Amino acid sequence: MRQLITTPGQVGEILRGRRTARRIAQQELAAKLGISQSRLSTLEADPAGLTLDRLLLLAKLLGLEVVVQDKSDAPSRKAEW
């Protein structure tokens, strides 16, 4: 999966989707992050409060990686899921 992210809400959708696809309960993932289940639920719904450290750890736990690259000058393509 490769996804261009342009809004915080997209981050939450991706993280929630990956968590559910891997059949990981919020409670289980929250415990690995050292936060409450309700806090994880809030972060999935409104990820604007995610710190970079927590985002990177979430990505790692979900088998994802965060990549920063130069913005392409080519016309934007439809994101791949």
TIMIPA-65242 format. One line per 4 residues: number of its first residue (from 1); their letters; for each residue x, y, z of N, C-alpha, C. Coordinates in nm, 4 decimals, always signed. Layout:
N
NUM = A = X/Y/Z/X/Y/Z/X/Y/Z ~ ...
END
This chain:
81
1 = MRQL = +0.0839/-0.1172/+0.0000/+0.0000/+0.0000/+0.0000/+0.0887/+0.1240/+0.0000 ~ +0.0539/+0.2179/-0.0826/+0.1214/+0.3475/-0.0839/+0.0121/+0.4526/-0.0842 ~ +0.0190/+0.5480/+0.0077/-0.0879/+0.6448/+0.0231/-0.0298/+0.7841/+0.0417 ~ -0.0719/+0.8768/-0.0403/-0.0370/+1.0174/-0.0233/-0.1287/+1.0741/+0.0832
5 = ITTP = -0.0712/+1.1360/+0.1834/-0.1492/+1.1927/+0.2933/-0.1466/+1.3437/+0.2827 ~ -0.2659/+1.4026/+0.2813/-0.2754/+1.5485/+0.2737/-0.3532/+1.6082/+0.3904 ~ -0.4166/+1.5231/+0.4712/-0.4915/+1.5718/+0.5881/-0.4670/+1.4795/+0.7071 ~ -0.4785/+1.5324/+0.8284/-0.4639/+1.4466/+0.9471/-0.5676/+1.3344/+0.9499
9 = GQVG = -0.6879/+1.3609/+0.9029/-0.7917/+1.2598/+0.9038/-0.7538/+1.1354/+0.8257 ~ -0.6783/+1.1534/+0.7191/-0.6341/+1.0383/+0.6402/-0.5421/+0.9477/+0.7218 ~ -0.4617/+1.0079/+0.8073/-0.3722/+0.9285/+0.8926/-0.4554/+0.8371/+0.9822 ~ -0.5582/+0.8922/+1.0438/-0.6449/+0.8133/+1.1296/-0.7126/+0.7005/+1.0547
13 = EILR = -0.7604/+0.7288/+0.9342/-0.8255/+0.6255/+0.8530/-0.7285/+0.5125/+0.8197 ~ -0.6073/+0.5488/+0.7838/-0.5069/+0.4480/+0.7478/-0.4708/+0.3625/+0.8694 ~ -0.4452/+0.4275/+0.9820/-0.4080/+0.3532/+1.1022/-0.5215/+0.2617/+1.1481 ~ -0.6427/+0.3128/+1.1514/-0.7589/+0.2327/+1.1930/-0.7805/+0.1162/+1.0954
17 = GRRT = -0.7714/+0.1459/+0.9652/-0.7895/+0.0415/+0.8649/-0.6858/-0.0685/+0.8763 ~ -0.5622/-0.0292/+0.8979/-0.4548/-0.1293/+0.9100/-0.4733/-0.2119/+1.0367 ~ -0.5108/-0.1448/+1.1467/-0.5317/-0.2160/+1.2725/-0.6433/-0.3198/+1.2581 ~ -0.7532/-0.2794/+1.1983/-0.8652/-0.3724/+1.1835/-0.8326/-0.4836/+1.0827
21 = ARRI = -0.7588/-0.4508/+0.9768/-0.7190/-0.5530/+0.8793/-0.6305/-0.6593/+0.9443 ~ -0.5511/-0.6167/+1.0391/-0.4627/-0.7115/+1.1093/-0.5315/-0.7742/+1.2299 ~ -0.6576/-0.7384/+1.2495/-0.7393/-0.7916/+1.3592/-0.6754/-0.7676/+1.4953 ~ -0.6280/-0.6446/+1.5135/-0.5708/-0.6050/+1.6420/-0.6747/-0.5177/+1.7122
25 = AQQE = -0.7115/-0.5551/+1.8327/-0.8082/-0.4775/+1.9100/-0.7445/-0.3457/+1.9561 ~ -0.8273/-0.2441/+1.9696/-0.7762/-0.1159/+2.0203/-0.7078/-0.1354/+2.1553 ~ -0.7671/-0.2157/+2.2415/-0.7113/-0.2390/+2.3756/-0.5700/-0.2967/+2.3662 ~ -0.5501/-0.3915/+2.2767/-0.4186/-0.4552/+2.2602/-0.3155/-0.3553/+2.2094
29 = LAAK = -0.3517/-0.2793/+2.1060/-0.2580/-0.1819/+2.0500/-0.2296/-0.0701/+2.1496 ~ -0.3326/-0.0268/+2.2192/-0.3147/+0.0791/+2.3192/-0.2174/+0.0353/+2.4278 ~ -0.2285/-0.0908/+2.4718/-0.1378/-0.1426/+2.5746/+0.0065/-0.1391/+2.5266 ~ +0.0290/-0.1739/+2.4001/+0.1654/-0.1705/+2.3441/+0.2181/-0.0278/+2.3345
33 = LGIS = +0.1273/+0.0680/+2.3195/+0.1673/+0.2089/+2.3115/+0.1805/+0.2735/+2.4490 ~ +0.1260/+0.2069/+2.5507/+0.1292/+0.2630/+2.6858/+0.0244/+0.3710/+2.7066 ~ -0.0878/+0.3598/+2.6337/-0.1963/+0.4559/+2.6477/-0.3269/+0.3789/+2.6693 ~ -0.4321/+0.4512/+2.7046/-0.5616/+0.3864/+2.7245/-0.6293/+0.3593/+2.5905
37 = QSRL = -0.7235/+0.2664/+2.5938/-0.8007/+0.2351/+2.4739/-0.8772/+0.3573/+2.4273 ~ -0.9316/+0.4348/+2.5208/-1.0081/+0.5535/+2.4818/-0.9185/+0.6587/+2.4163 ~ -0.7944/+0.6691/+2.4606/-0.7009/+0.7637/+2.3978/-0.6682/+0.7203/+2.2549 ~ -0.6487/+0.5901/+2.2349/-0.6225/+0.5399/+2.1002/-0.7431/+0.5664/+2.0102
41 = STLE = -0.8613/+0.5439/+2.0626/-0.9832/+0.5712/+1.9863/-0.9886/+0.7179/+1.9439 ~ -0.9546/+0.8063/+2.0358/-0.9519/+0.9500/+2.0055/-0.8484/+0.9818/+1.8981 ~ -0.7312/+0.9215/+1.9074/-0.6257/+0.9469/+1.8093/-0.6620/+0.8945/+1.6713 ~ -0.7328/+0.7820/+1.6660/-0.7774/+0.7309/+1.5362/-0.8823/+0.8232/+1.4749
45 = ADPA = -0.9675/+0.8806/+1.5597/-1.0733/+0.9697/+1.5110/-1.0202/+1.1083/+1.4774 ~ -0.9218/+1.1552/+1.5546/-0.8644/+1.2882/+1.5346/-0.7144/+1.2812/+1.5588 ~ -0.6384/+1.2377/+1.4585/-0.4951/+1.2152/+1.4771/-0.4106/+1.3423/+1.4826 ~ -0.4732/+1.4585/+1.4812/-0.3958/+1.5829/+1.4887/-0.3145/+1.5902/+1.6178
49 = GLTL = -0.3565/+1.5165/+1.7205/-0.2850/+1.5164/+1.8472/-0.1711/+1.4163/+1.8555 ~ -0.1457/+1.3413/+1.7486/-0.0361/+1.2450/+1.7482/+0.0991/+1.3153/+1.7485 ~ +0.1872/+1.2709/+1.8354/+0.3245/+1.3197/+1.8294/+0.3977/+1.2385/+1.7229 ~ +0.5068/+1.2902/+1.6752/+0.5853/+1.2176/+1.5754/+0.6338/+1.0849/+1.6327
53 = DRLL = +0.6786/+1.0859/+1.7565/+0.7247/+0.9619/+1.8199/+0.6146/+0.8568/+1.8221 ~ +0.4942/+0.8988/+1.8597/+0.3834/+0.8031/+1.8683/+0.3416/+0.7562/+1.7291 ~ +0.3428/+0.8459/+1.6310/+0.3100/+0.8069/+1.4936/+0.4080/+0.7018/+1.4431 ~ +0.5358/+0.7232/+1.4661/+0.6368/+0.6273/+1.4211/+0.6215/+0.4927/+1.4907
57 = LLAK = +0.5898/+0.4943/+1.6197/+0.5699/+0.3690/+1.6923/+0.4444/+0.2978/+1.6425 ~ +0.3369/+0.3722/+1.6219/+0.2146/+0.3132/+1.5671/+0.2412/+0.2483/+1.4320 ~ +0.3113/+0.3194/+1.3471/+0.3439/+0.2661/+1.2148/+0.4220/+0.1358/+1.2278 ~ +0.5201/+0.1352/+1.3143/+0.6020/+0.0150/+1.3337/+0.5170/-0.1015/+1.3837
61 = LLGL = +0.4331/-0.0768/+1.4824/+0.3497/-0.1829/+1.5384/+0.2494/-0.2379/+1.4374 ~ +0.2121/-0.1547/+1.3406/+0.1151/-0.1964/+1.2396/+0.1811/-0.2434/+1.1102 ~ +0.3140/-0.2527/+1.1102/+0.3852/-0.3005/+0.9915/+0.3885/-0.1976/+0.8801 ~ +0.3871/-0.0712/+0.9171/+0.3935/+0.0378/+0.8192/+0.5222/+0.1154/+0.8387
65 = EVVV = +0.5552/+0.1995/+0.7429/+0.6669/+0.2913/+0.7585/+0.6249/+0.4275/+0.7075 ~ +0.6850/+0.5293/+0.7629/+0.6576/+0.6677/+0.7233/+0.7711/+0.7116/+0.6326 ~ +0.7364/+0.7622/+0.5148/+0.8361/+0.8044/+0.4170/+0.8118/+0.9510/+0.3830 ~ +0.9174/+1.0292/+0.3837/+0.9103/+1.1684/+0.3406/+0.9941/+1.1792/+0.2144
69 = QDKS = +0.9364/+1.2376/+0.1101/+1.0086/+1.2494/-0.0160/+0.9757/+1.3823/-0.0809 ~ +1.0561/+1.4186/-0.1792/+1.0302/+1.5406/-0.2539/+0.8935/+1.5323/-0.3192 ~ +0.8258/+1.6451/-0.3220/+0.6955/+1.6509/-0.3869/+0.7148/+1.6434/-0.5373 ~ +0.6363/+1.5609/-0.5998/+0.6439/+1.5430/-0.7435/+0.5778/+1.6615/-0.8145
73 = DAPS = +0.6359/+1.7028/-0.9260/+0.5758/+1.8085/-1.0074/+0.4725/+1.7512/-1.1054 ~ +0.4684/+1.6186/-1.1142/+0.3748/+1.5536/-1.2043/+0.2327/+1.5681/-1.1496 ~ +0.1337/+1.5666/-1.2384/-0.0047/+1.5727/-1.1905/-0.0325/+1.4595/-1.0937 ~ -0.1094/+1.4904/-0.9896/-0.1349/+1.3891/-0.8868/-0.2162/+1.2737/-0.9424
77 = RKAE = -0.1789/+1.1533/-0.8978/-0.2503/+1.0330/-0.9378/-0.3445/+0.9947/-0.8260 ~ -0.4384/+0.9149/-0.8600/-0.5298/+0.8618/-0.7590/-0.4471/+0.7757/-0.6629 ~ -0.4682/+0.7932/-0.5337/-0.3929/+0.7168/-0.4343/-0.4219/+0.5691/-0.4461 ~ -0.3201/+0.4888/-0.4191/-0.3332/+0.3441/-0.4216/-0.3629/+0.2950/-0.2803
81 = W = -0.4518/+0.2004/-0.2687/-0.4797/+0.1387/-0.1388/-0.4293/+0.0031/-0.1391
END
